[in-house]
């Protein structure tokens, strides 16, 4: 092509015996995933490294027709190019193509038949070593009209393979299931979340609520709960109180929200005489796996503290740092978010950020590296931070995002989930035990991820206030 942005064909009359064209492509994981998505071919030889290691080639290999697709691309874009009609294609697969292999597809005209404008082309795909991996012939009908037009821009595609979710689940599996009080699991979705967590080996559930409604929900979900313990409670408020009582008595080590409102459950949690309070402020955190972002993000607080002050924000950060430690981040980078990255007396969140950073300097907040105020882009994008001239070990690399208020946190987390395809595991920290707090709109994957996070916290013995009795 004379211009990479243009597609130009060769008509039947322009084509000569011996003419050739080629293109090269290096096979990456993304190519395999996209081909599997488009074709529906999810053969584990292409997608499962553990299976592939035990297969005949001992590595992940490309779908055979991925290389055939490169041949098709040459025929459709170069020789003959736009207007070509594919009639026949033979392919012989000579060698496997693995991740990192660079494949060159070349087509060469070997015969022309004026009747019906038939062109027969020799097709070869070779790897970076010059070895043939595919060979065959193509039969096409060449165009008669000259075409030269701009190449159509392809859409950007963001793949989410839920790697973070799978790593999280794997890390949480293997130990003894954690006894968990489920408050008011009276919907099919809540029951399915419990059953999935049981099957994953994460929890040993105690279902607390109206027994007829729980059994009806299980029947609707098609789930067998005959082996699960049920503690009767007449309604949602009573179920929340009874679930908390199971924690206080030591019968359960995790608390999970079922089909009741968050304020009902949290009312029982923060009750002064009968709840699960510690000297730390209770706060919520989302552990988020965002497609295209290299590391997990912890966003706090998006569900509990509506408009936290300086003291509450300090505890919110301490809780989030504890969570980061449990998932393997030794010294998390904490970005205290605002609308700007400079201190502005008219914007209260910038003043809080400055004070929180000074508290960290004085050892009042430990275990992480704090900076703020930072705008969202400067917190997660190194390029944005450089553009603003921000020199900071946190800017562009933040692992914990501390939002100024509940509204900001809730909107940020849900934008990432519903528009960005992120997986979000919700957890409440700062109480005597971790609390699995999910939304009715959450997927089963999200609910299971939340259980996995809580299980890791429980096994690590993490509490909001070290030294307080659980």
Secondary structure, DSSP 8 states (H G I E B T S, - for coil): --STTEEE---TTT--TT-EEEEEEE--HHHHHHHHHHH----HHHH-HHHHHHSTTSS-B--HHHHHHHHHHHHHHTSS-TT-EEEEE--EE-S--BTT-EEEEEEEEEEEETGGGEEEEEEEEE-TTS-EEEEEEEEEE--SS--EEE------------HHHHHHHHHH-SS--EEEEEE---SHHHHHHHHHHHHTT-EEEEEEE-HHHHHHHHHHHT---TTSEEEE-SSHHHHHHHHHHHHHTTS-SEEEE-SS-HHHHHHHHS-TTTS---SS--EEEEEEE-TT-SS-EEEE-SSS-SS--HHHHHHHHHHHHHHHHHTT-TTEEEEEE-SSSS--TT-HHHHHHHHHHHHHHTTSS-SEEEEEEE-HHHHH-HHHHHHTT---SSTT--SEEE-SSHHHHHHHHHHHHHTT--EEEEEEESSSS-EE---TT--HHHHHHHHHHHHHHHHHT--SSTTS--
